[in-house]
Amino acid sequence: MRLFSTARAAALAAVLTATTLAVPPPASAAAQLIANGTFTGSTSPWAAIGQTTVAAESNRLRINVTQVVANPWDAMVAAPTTAALNPGKSYTLSFDAYSTVAFTARTTVQYTATPSSNQSLAADVRLTTGSKRYSIPFTAASASATAAEVTFQLGGSGGKPVVRLDNVSLMETQTTRPTSLYVSPLSHPAKWAADNGNTTIMTNIGSKPIFEWFGGWFSDLTLAVDTYVGAAQAADRLPMLVAYNIPNRDACAGHSGGGAGDAAGYHTWITEFAKAIGTRHAIVVLEPDGVAAAGCVTQIGKDPEDQYRMLLDAAQVLRAQAPNAWVYLDAGNATWIPAAEMASRLVKSGIADSRGFSVNVSNYFTTADSETYAVAVKNALQASVGAKTYVIDTSRNGNGPYVDGTPDDNWCNPPQRKLGATPRQQTSGAEYLLWVKVPGDSDGPCGIGATIPAGTFSPDLAMALINGNP
C-alpha cells in the first residue's frame, strides 16, 4: 500500500509556521487568533508575568522561571487573542514546547475580565526535555465580556526551569463544514514538482487534493496530524487523512508491512491520531485493506477476529475524539471480497460508528465497477446498520485494471494505467471521488517500479499515469 520516510513531520510543520498571522476575518472563517505564535524576532505581544523573563531565541519563546514558586500562575506568560471568543463554539489550541527539566505545566484560554473564575480551557501539560506538539480542543465558555488571552503557567515545578515555546496556534472550528478539499504543498508529487520545476506533474497531480497518510513513521504523530489539519483549517479547506498503522498491516501482500506492535499499541496510536484532529472537520479513510486482508493474518498465526476488534475500537475512538471527522472504513475493491461477506466484516469492524466505507483504495478498478460493488455492500448493510455512504478512490483507475497472465500481481505498479477522475464531492452515487493513493507513489518493488520501495514517489511512475503508458 503506502509507506513514508520519517522526515515528514518537520516539513509539515513549515506550513503553519509560514502562515501569515493577522487580525482575523469574521469568526465563521478559519482565522488565526494568536499574533506572533512563531516568535519571529520578537516576543510581542507575549508578556512575562510574575517570576519569569522572556526572550526571542531562534524563533522560539524562551521563558526563564526566575524563582521557585508554589503556584503555577506565579510564573507565567500570556498573550491576548486577536479577536474575542464566541461562547459555545469549538476551538483548538496547539503549540510546541519543551523544558530543561520535565514537569507539569498548565495552559489556559481565559477571559481577561474574569481570568481565574471563568476559563474556557485549563489543561495540565506534561513538558519533557524533548520538543513535543500539543493539541487541545475546547469549547468557549459563556461570558458577557469575551475578550480573551492564552497563558502558560510554569510555576510549581519545585525548580527554575527554562521553557521554550513555538508554533502557538489558536483557531475556531468552522461553523460550516468546508466544501473544498485541501491541496497540500507538501504532498509527494507537489513537493517533487516544486523542487524540480516540473510543471507537468504539478499541473496534473501536485495541484490536486490528495490524501496524507499517517502511520508509525512519524516520531511525533500529534505534530504531523495537527500541523496538516491546522494548515487545511487555516485555508478553510477540508483535510483528508489515511490512518494506516494497524498491526500486521498489508498482511496479504507485505510490501507495506508493519504497523503498531499489538492491540494496546494500536489503541494508543489511534487515540493520539484522533485527538490531534480533535473537533476540526476532516475526512478519514480508516486502514486500507484492514478489513479485506484480515484473513491473511492466519498465515502468521493471528486471529482475524482480533483484527476486526481493533478496527471496531478505532472507529469508536474516532467517533468520540474526532466527532467532526467523516470516517470511511475501508472495504477493499470490487473483486476481492463478495459484497455480503464484506458487509458482515464491516459490521464487526465498526461501520455503525463510521460515516461509511471506501472502495478501490490503491487499486485500478473502474469507477463504474466500484460503484456497482459499493452499492451491493451498501444494500447488504442496510438491514443491520442502516444507510451508509461510500467513497471511491479514482487516483489511478482511468484505464481500469491491468490484465495479463499473472493476475496475482496486477495490482502492483502495473503498466499502462492512467489517472482517474479528479477529486470532488458528488450529489449522487459515491459521496466523494477521491485520490486516496498518492499518484506516483510506488506500490512496492514490482511492476514498472521494480526497484522503487513502497510509498516512495517516482516521477517516472507519475508521468506514466499522466500519459497512460508505458
Residue, then its C-alpha position, 0 to 999 in steps of 0.5 A: m500500500r503506502l509507506f513514508s520516510t520519517a522526515r515528514a513531520a518537520a516539513l509539515a510543520a513549515v506550513l503553519t509556521a509560514t502562515t501569515l498571522a493577522v487580525p482575523p476575518p469574521a469568526s465563521a472563517a478559519a482565522q488565526l487568533i494568536a499574533n506572533g505564535t512563531f516568535t519571529g524576532s520578537t516576543s510581542p505581544w507575549a508578556a512575562i508575568g510574575q517570576t519569569t523573563v522572556a526572550a526571542e531565541s531562534n524563533r522560539l519563546r524562551i521563558n526563564v522561571t526566575q524563582v521557585v514558586a508554589n503556584p503555577w500562575d506565579a510564573m507565567v506568560a500570556a498573550p491576548t487573542t486577536a479577536a474575542l471568543n464566541p461562547g459555545k463554539s469549538y476551538t483548538l489550541s496547539f503549540d510546541a514546547y519543551s523544558t530543561v527539566a520535565f514537569t507539569a505545566r498548565t495552559t489556559v484560554q481565559y477571559t481577561a475580565t474574569p481570568s481565574s473564575n471563568q476559563s474556557l480551557a485549563a489543561d495540565v501539560r506534561l513538558t519533557t526535555g524533548s520538543k513535543r506538539y500539543s493539541i487541545p480542543f475546547t469549547a468557549a465558555s459563556a461570558s458577557a465580556t469575551a475578550a480573551e488571552v492564552t497563558f502558560q503557567l510554569g510555576g510549581s515545578g519545585g525548580k527554575p526551569v527554562v521553557r521554550l515555546d513555538n508554533v502557538s496556534l489558536m483557531e475556531t472550528q468552522t461553523t460550516r463544514p468546508t466544501s473544498l478539499y485541501v491541496s497540500p504543498l507538501s504532498h509527494p508529487a507537489k513537493w517533487a514538482a516544486d523542487n524540480g520545476n516540473t510543471t507537468i506533474m504539478t499541473n496534473i497531480g501536485s495541484k490536486p487534493i490528495f490524501e496524507w497518510f499517517g502511520g508509525w513513521f512519524s516520531d511525533l504523530t500529534l505534530a504531523v496530524d495537527t500541523y496538516v489539519g491546522a494548515a487545511q483549517a487555516a485555508d478553510r479547506l477540508p483535510m483528508l487523512v489515511a490512518y494506516n498503522i494497524p498491526n500486521r498491516d498489508a498482511c496479504a501482500g507485505h510490501s507495506g508491512g508493519g504497523a503498531g506492535d499489538a492491540a494496546g499499541y494500536h489503541t494508543w496510536i489511534t487515540e493520539f491520531a484522533k485527538a490531534i484532529g480533535t473537533r476540526h472537520a476532516i475526512v478519514v479513510l480508516e486502514p486500507d485493506g484492514v478489513a479485506a486482508a484480515g484473513c491473511v493474518t492466519q498465515i502468521g498465526k493471528d486471529p482475524e477476529d482480533q483484527y476486526r476488534m481493533l478496527l471496531d475500537a478505532a472507529q469508536v475512538l474516532r467517533a468520540q475524539a474526532p466527532n467532526a471527522w467523516v470516517y470511511l472504513d475501508a472495504g477493499n475493491a470490487t473483486w476481492i471480497p463478495a459484497a455480503e461477506m464484506a458487509s458482515r466484516l464491516v459490521k464487526s469492524g465498526i461501520a455503525d460508528s463510521r460515516g461509511f466505507s471506501v472502495n478501490v483504495s490503491n487499486y485500478f478498478t473502474t469507477a463504474d465497477s466500484e460503484t456497482y460493488a459499493v452499492a451491493v455492500k451498501n444494500a447488504l448493510q442496510a438491514s443491520v446498520g442502516a444507510k451508509t455512504y461510500v467513497i471511491d478512490t479514482s487516483r489511478n483507475g482511468n484505464g481500469p485494471y491491468v490484465d495479463g497472465t499473472p493476475d496475482d500481481n496486477w495490482c502492483n505498479p502495473p503498466q499502462r494505467k492512467l489517472g482517474a477522475t479528479p477529486r470532488q464531492q458528488t450529489s449522487g452515487a459515491e459521496y466523494l471521488l477521491w485520490v486516496k493513493v498518492p499518484g506516483d507513489s510506488d506500490g512496492p518493488c514490482g511492476i514498472g517500479a521494480t526497484i522503487p520501495a513502497g510509498t516512495f514517489s517516482p516521477d517516472l511512475a507519475m508521468a506514466l499515469i499522466n500519459g497512460n503508458p508505458 
